[in-house]
């Protein structure tokens, strides 16, 4: 009735497929953050004037941007990005 070889073989490819598809579908996840960030710094997207905190998927990954303190970002008129968790 129960065939361990068949069910295990069928489960393995199914479990691996969603994980690999998930990693390739998100552009921001594949791009490495720009060097220079760290604790106390935010990433400011210089095109949209939105800043992202450390831990955000956009932190250091937008095409144009720079690191600065949150106070500096606010002083320059940048707005906080909507962080979704």
DSSP file (Angstrom, degrees, kcal/mol; ACC not computed):
  #  RESIDUE AA STRUCTURE BP1 BP2  ACC     N-H-->O    O-->H-N    N-H-->O    O-->H-N    TCO  KAPPA ALPHA  PHI   PSI    X-CA   Y-CA   Z-CA
    1    1 A X              0   0    0      0, 0.0     2,-0.5     0, 0.0     0, 0.0   0.000 360.0 360.0 360.0 -56.8    0.0    0.0    0.0
    2    2 A X        -     0   0    0      4,-0.0     2,-0.6     5,-0.0     0, 0.0  -0.807 360.0-168.9 -94.6 127.0    2.6    2.6    1.0
    3    3 A X     >  -     0   0    0     -2,-0.5     4,-2.1     1,-0.2     3,-0.3  -0.876   4.1-172.5-117.3  97.4    5.6    2.9   -1.2
    4    4 A X  H  > S+     0   0    0     -2,-0.6     4,-2.3     1,-0.2     5,-0.3   0.854  82.5  55.2 -59.4 -38.2    8.3    5.0    0.4
    5    5 A X  H  > S+     0   0    0      1,-0.2     4,-1.9     2,-0.2    -1,-0.2   0.909 110.8  44.5 -63.5 -42.3   10.6    5.2   -2.7
    6    6 A X  H  > S+     0   0    0     -3,-0.3     4,-2.0     2,-0.2    -2,-0.2   0.931 116.1  44.6 -69.6 -46.1    7.8    6.6   -4.9
    7    7 A X  H  X S+     0   0    0     -4,-2.1     4,-1.8     2,-0.2    -2,-0.2   0.872 114.6  48.9 -69.4 -36.0    6.5    9.2   -2.4
    8    8 A X  H  X S+     0   0    0     -4,-2.3     4,-2.0    -5,-0.2    -1,-0.2   0.913 112.3  47.8 -68.6 -43.3   10.0   10.4   -1.4
    9    9 A X  H  X S+     0   0    0     -4,-1.9     4,-1.1    -5,-0.3    -2,-0.2   0.874 113.7  47.8 -65.5 -37.4   11.1   10.8   -5.0
   10   10 A X  H  X S+     0   0    0     -4,-2.0     4,-1.0     1,-0.2    -1,-0.2   0.842 112.0  50.0 -72.7 -33.1    7.9   12.6   -5.9
   11   11 A X  H  X S+     0   0    0     -4,-1.8     4,-2.2    -5,-0.2     5,-0.2   0.854 101.9  61.6 -75.4 -35.1    8.2   14.9   -2.9
   12   12 A X  H  X S+     0   0    0     -4,-2.0     4,-2.0     1,-0.2     5,-0.2   0.941 105.5  42.5 -62.2 -51.5   11.8   16.0   -3.4
   13   13 A X  H  X S+     0   0    0     -4,-1.1     4,-2.1     1,-0.2    -1,-0.2   0.883 114.4  52.8 -63.5 -35.2   11.5   17.6   -6.8
   14   14 A X  H  X S+     0   0    0     -4,-1.0     4,-1.0     1,-0.2    -1,-0.2   0.882 111.0  46.5 -66.7 -37.3    8.2   19.4   -5.8
   15   15 A X  H  X S+     0   0    0     -4,-2.2     4,-0.8     1,-0.2    -1,-0.2   0.850 114.2  47.7 -73.4 -34.2    9.9   20.8   -2.6
   16   16 A X  H  X S+     0   0    0     -4,-2.0     4,-1.9    -5,-0.2     5,-0.2   0.836 101.8  64.1 -77.2 -33.0   13.0   22.0   -4.6
   17   17 A X  H  X S+     0   0    0     -4,-2.1     4,-2.3     1,-0.2     5,-0.2   0.921 101.1  47.5 -61.4 -48.6   11.1   23.7   -7.4
   18   18 A X  H  X S+     0   0    0     -4,-1.0     4,-2.1     1,-0.2    -1,-0.2   0.875 110.5  53.6 -63.5 -34.1    9.4   26.4   -5.4
   19   19 A X  H  X S+     0   0    0     -4,-0.8     4,-1.5     2,-0.2    -1,-0.2   0.918 112.2  42.8 -66.3 -42.9   12.6   27.3   -3.6
   20   20 A X  H  X S+     0   0    0     -4,-1.9     4,-1.2     1,-0.2    -1,-0.2   0.875 114.7  50.0 -72.9 -35.9   14.5   27.8   -6.8
   21   21 A X  H  X S+     0   0    0     -4,-2.3     4,-1.0    -5,-0.2    -2,-0.2   0.867 107.8  55.2 -68.1 -35.8   11.7   29.7   -8.5
   22   22 A X  H  X S+     0   0    0     -4,-2.1     4,-0.6    -5,-0.2     3,-0.4   0.901 106.4  50.2 -64.2 -42.2   11.3   32.0   -5.5
   23   23 A X  H  < S+     0   0    0     -4,-1.5     3,-0.2     1,-0.2    -1,-0.2   0.791 112.3  46.2 -69.3 -28.8   14.9   33.0   -5.6
   24   24 A X  H  < S+     0   0    0     -4,-1.2    -1,-0.2     1,-0.2    -2,-0.2   0.621 101.6  65.4 -90.0 -13.2   14.9   33.9   -9.3
   25   25 A X  H  < S+     0   0    0     -4,-1.0     2,-0.7    -3,-0.4    -1,-0.2   0.690  88.0  72.5 -84.7 -17.6   11.7   35.9   -9.3
   26   26 A X     X  -     0   0    0     -4,-0.6     4,-0.8    -3,-0.2     3,-0.1  -0.874  59.0-167.5-105.0 114.5   12.8   38.8   -7.1
   27   27 A X  H >> S+     0   0    0     -2,-0.7     4,-0.9     1,-0.2     3,-0.8   0.907  87.5  53.2 -65.1 -43.5   15.3   41.2   -8.7
   28   28 A X  H 34 S+     0   0    0      1,-0.2     3,-0.3     2,-0.2    -1,-0.2   0.824 103.4  57.7 -63.6 -32.1   16.3   43.0   -5.5
   29   29 A X  H 34 S+     0   0    0      1,-0.2    -1,-0.2    -3,-0.1    -2,-0.2   0.782 105.3  50.2 -71.3 -26.0   17.2   39.7   -3.8
   30   30 A X  H << S+     0   0    0     -4,-0.8     2,-0.5    -3,-0.8    -1,-0.2   0.682  94.1  84.0 -87.2 -17.5   19.7   38.8   -6.5
   31   31 A X  S  < S-     0   0    0     -4,-0.9     2,-0.2    -3,-0.3     3,-0.1  -0.741  79.4-129.0 -90.1 129.2   21.6   42.1   -6.4
   32   32 A X        -     0   0    0     -2,-0.5     3,-0.1     1,-0.1    -2,-0.1  -0.499  31.6-101.6 -74.8 142.5   24.2   42.5   -3.7
   33   33 A X        -     0   0    0     -2,-0.2    28,-0.2     1,-0.1    27,-0.2  -0.294  41.8 -99.6 -62.4 147.8   24.0   45.6   -1.6
   34   34 A X    >   -     0   0    0     26,-1.9     3,-0.7     1,-0.1    -1,-0.1  -0.380  45.1-103.4 -64.4 144.8   26.4   48.4   -2.4
   35   35 A X  T 3  S+     0   0    0      1,-0.2    -1,-0.1    -3,-0.1     3,-0.1  -0.352  95.3  53.4 -68.8 151.1   29.5   48.5   -0.1
   36   36 A X  T 3  S+     0   0    0      1,-0.3    -1,-0.2    -3,-0.1    -2,-0.0   0.299  75.8 112.6 112.4  -8.8   29.7   51.1    2.6
   37   37 A X    <   +     0   0    0     -3,-0.7     2,-0.3    22,-0.1    -1,-0.3  -0.033  30.7 127.3 -81.1-169.9   26.5   50.7    4.6
   38   38 A X    >   -     0   0    0      3,-0.2     3,-2.1    -3,-0.1    16,-0.1  -0.928  56.6  -9.5 149.9-171.5   26.1   49.4    8.1
   39   39 A X  T 3  S+     0   0    0     -2,-0.3     3,-0.1     1,-0.3     0, 0.0  -0.289 125.7  16.5 -58.5 129.9   24.6   50.1   11.4
   40   40 A X  T 3  S+     0   0    0      1,-0.3    30,-0.5    29,-0.0     2,-0.3   0.406 104.2 106.6  89.3  -2.6   23.2   53.6   11.7
   41   41 A X  E <   -A   69   0A   0     -3,-2.1    13,-0.5    28,-0.2     2,-0.3  -0.824  50.1-159.7-110.8 149.2   23.1   54.2    8.0
   42   42 A X  E     -AB  68  53A   0     26,-3.3    26,-1.9    -2,-0.3     2,-0.6  -0.857  21.7-121.8-117.7 158.9   20.1   54.3    5.6
   43   43 A X  E     -AB  67  52A   0      9,-2.8     9,-2.7    -2,-0.3     2,-0.6  -0.913  24.3-156.2-102.5 121.6   20.2   53.9    1.8
   44   44 A X  E     -AB  66  51A   0     22,-3.2    22,-1.7    -2,-0.6     2,-0.8  -0.879  11.1-141.6-101.8 121.6   18.8   56.9   -0.1
   45   45 A X  E  >> -AB  65  50A   0      5,-3.0     4,-2.2    -2,-0.6     5,-0.8  -0.734  14.1-158.9 -77.5 110.7   17.4   56.3   -3.6
   46   46 A X  T  45S+     0   0    0     -2,-0.8    19,-0.2    18,-0.8    -1,-0.2   0.596  85.5  52.5 -75.0 -10.1   18.6   59.5   -5.2
   47   47 A X  T  45S+     0   0    0     17,-0.6    -1,-0.2     3,-0.1    18,-0.1   0.867 122.5  25.7 -87.6 -42.4   16.0   59.2   -8.0
   48   48 A X  T  45S-     0   0    0      2,-0.2    -2,-0.2    -3,-0.0     3,-0.1   0.578  96.8-130.8 -97.7 -11.6   12.9   58.8   -5.9
   49   49 A X  T  <5 +     0   0    0     -4,-2.2    30,-2.4     1,-0.3     2,-0.4   0.877  63.1 132.6  59.2  41.1   14.2   60.5   -2.7
   50   50 A X  E   < -Bc  45  79A   0     -5,-0.8    -5,-3.0    28,-0.2     2,-0.3  -0.967  44.7-148.4-119.1 136.5   13.1   57.6   -0.6
   51   51 A X  E     -Bc  44  80A   0     28,-2.9    30,-2.6    -2,-0.4     2,-0.4  -0.826   4.8-155.5-110.2 151.0   15.3   56.1    2.1
   52   52 A X  E     -B   43   0A   0     -9,-2.7    -9,-2.8    -2,-0.3     8,-0.1  -0.970  13.0-132.9-125.6 134.3   15.4   52.5    3.2
   53   53 A X  E >   -B   42   0A   0     -2,-0.4     3,-2.1   -11,-0.2     6,-0.2  -0.383  42.0 -76.7 -82.9 162.4   16.7   51.2    6.6
   54   54 A X  T 3  S+     0   0    0    -13,-0.5    -1,-0.1     1,-0.3     3,-0.1  -0.349 120.8  36.1 -57.3 132.9   19.0   48.3    7.1
   55   55 A X  T 3  S+     0   0    0      1,-0.5    -1,-0.3    -3,-0.1     2,-0.1   0.140  87.2 122.0 104.5 -17.6   17.1   45.0    6.7
   56   56 A X  S X  S-     0   0    0     -3,-2.1     3,-1.2     1,-0.1    -1,-0.5  -0.452  71.8-124.8 -73.0 150.0   14.9   46.4    3.8
   57   57 A X  T 3  S+     0   0    0      1,-0.2    -1,-0.1    -2,-0.1    -3,-0.0   0.705 113.2  51.5 -68.9 -17.1   15.1   44.5    0.6
   58   58 A X  T >> S+     0   0    0     -5,-0.1     3,-2.0     2,-0.1     4,-0.8   0.471  76.6 126.8 -95.3  -3.2   15.9   47.8   -1.1
   59   59 A X  T <4 S-     0   0    0     -3,-1.2    -4,-0.1     1,-0.3    -6,-0.1  -0.395  94.2 -15.4 -62.0 109.0   18.8   48.6    1.3
   60   60 A X  T 34 S+     0   0    0     -2,-0.5   -26,-1.9   -27,-0.2    -1,-0.3   0.575 118.9  95.0  76.9  10.2   21.8   49.3   -1.0
   61   61 A X  T <4  +     0   0    0     -3,-2.0    -2,-0.2   -28,-0.2    -3,-0.1   0.526  47.5 104.9-116.6  -5.3   20.2   47.7   -4.0
   62   62 A X  S  < S-     0   0    0     -4,-0.8   -28,-0.1     1,-0.1     3,-0.1  -0.380  79.2-112.7 -74.0 159.4   18.6   50.5   -6.1
   63   63 A X  S    S+     0   0    0      1,-0.2     2,-0.4    -2,-0.1    -1,-0.1   0.876 102.1  27.4 -61.6 -39.5   20.3   51.6   -9.3
   64   64 A X  S    S+     0   0    0      2,-0.0   -18,-0.8     0, 0.0   -17,-0.6  -0.988  87.0 100.8-127.3 129.9   21.2   55.1   -7.9
   65   65 A X  E     -A   45   0A   0     -2,-0.4     2,-0.3   -20,-0.3   -20,-0.2  -0.986  41.3-138.4 177.5 178.9   21.7   55.9   -4.3
   66   66 A X  E     -A   44   0A   0    -22,-1.7   -22,-3.2    -2,-0.3     2,-0.3  -0.985  23.4-109.3-156.3 158.7   24.0   56.6   -1.4
   67   67 A X  E     +A   43   0A   0     -2,-0.3     2,-0.3   -24,-0.2   -24,-0.2  -0.703  46.0 142.1 -91.3 143.8   24.4   55.8    2.3
   68   68 A X  E     -A   42   0A   0    -26,-1.9   -26,-3.3    -2,-0.3     2,-0.1  -0.957  53.3 -76.4-163.6 172.8   23.9   58.4    5.0
   69   69 A X  E  >  -A   41   0A   0     -2,-0.3     4,-2.2   -28,-0.2   -28,-0.2  -0.389  42.5-115.5 -73.8 159.6   22.5   58.8    8.5
   70   70 A X  H  > S+     0   0    0    -30,-0.5     4,-2.4     1,-0.2     5,-0.2   0.883 117.1  55.2 -62.5 -37.9   18.7   58.9    8.8
   71   71 A X  H  > S+     0   0    0      1,-0.2     4,-2.4     2,-0.2    -1,-0.2   0.903 108.3  47.9 -62.2 -41.6   19.0   62.5   10.2
   72   72 A X  H  > S+     0   0    0      2,-0.2     4,-1.8     1,-0.2    -1,-0.2   0.899 110.5  52.2 -64.5 -40.6   20.9   63.6    7.1
   73   73 A X  H  <>S+     0   0    0     -4,-2.2     5,-2.4     1,-0.2     4,-0.2   0.917 112.2  44.7 -62.7 -43.9   18.4   61.9    4.8
   74   74 A X  H ><5S+     0   0    0     -4,-2.4     3,-1.7     1,-0.2    -1,-0.2   0.907 110.0  55.5 -66.0 -42.4   15.5   63.7    6.5
   75   75 A X  H 3<5S+     0   0    0     -4,-2.4    -1,-0.2     1,-0.3    -2,-0.2   0.843 105.6  52.6 -59.9 -34.9   17.4   67.0    6.4
   76   76 A X  T 3<5S-     0   0    0     -4,-1.8    -1,-0.3    -5,-0.1    -2,-0.2   0.471 124.7-104.0 -81.3  -1.7   17.8   66.7    2.7
   77   77 A X  T < 5 +     0   0    0     -3,-1.7    -3,-0.2     1,-0.3     2,-0.2   0.604  69.7 147.9  92.5  12.2   14.1   66.2    2.3
   78   78 A X      < -     0   0    0     -5,-2.4     2,-0.3    -6,-0.2    -1,-0.3  -0.500  37.4-137.7 -79.1 151.3   14.0   62.4    1.7
   79   79 A X  E     -c   50   0A   0    -30,-2.4   -28,-2.9    -2,-0.2     2,-0.2  -0.802  21.2-102.9-110.6 151.3   11.1   60.3    2.9
   80   80 A X  E     -c   51   0A   0     -2,-0.3   -28,-0.2   -30,-0.2     2,-0.1  -0.472  37.7-120.3 -70.6 139.5   11.1   57.0    4.6
   81   81 A X        -     0   0    0    -30,-2.6     2,-0.9    -2,-0.2   -28,-0.1  -0.470  30.1-101.2 -76.8 152.5   10.1   54.0    2.4
   82   82 A X        -     0   0    0     -2,-0.1     2,-0.5   -30,-0.0    -1,-0.1  -0.661  40.5-151.3 -75.7 108.4    7.2   51.9    3.3
   83   83 A X        -     0   0    0     -2,-0.9     2,-0.5   -27,-0.1   -27,-0.0  -0.715   9.5-163.5 -86.5 125.5    8.8   48.8    5.0
   84   84 A X              0   0    0     -2,-0.5    -2,-0.0     1,-0.1     0, 0.0  -0.937 360.0 360.0-111.6 128.0    6.7   45.6    4.6
   85   85 A X              0   0    0     -2,-0.5    -1,-0.1   -29,-0.0    -2,-0.0   0.370 360.0 360.0-117.2 360.0    7.5   42.7    6.8
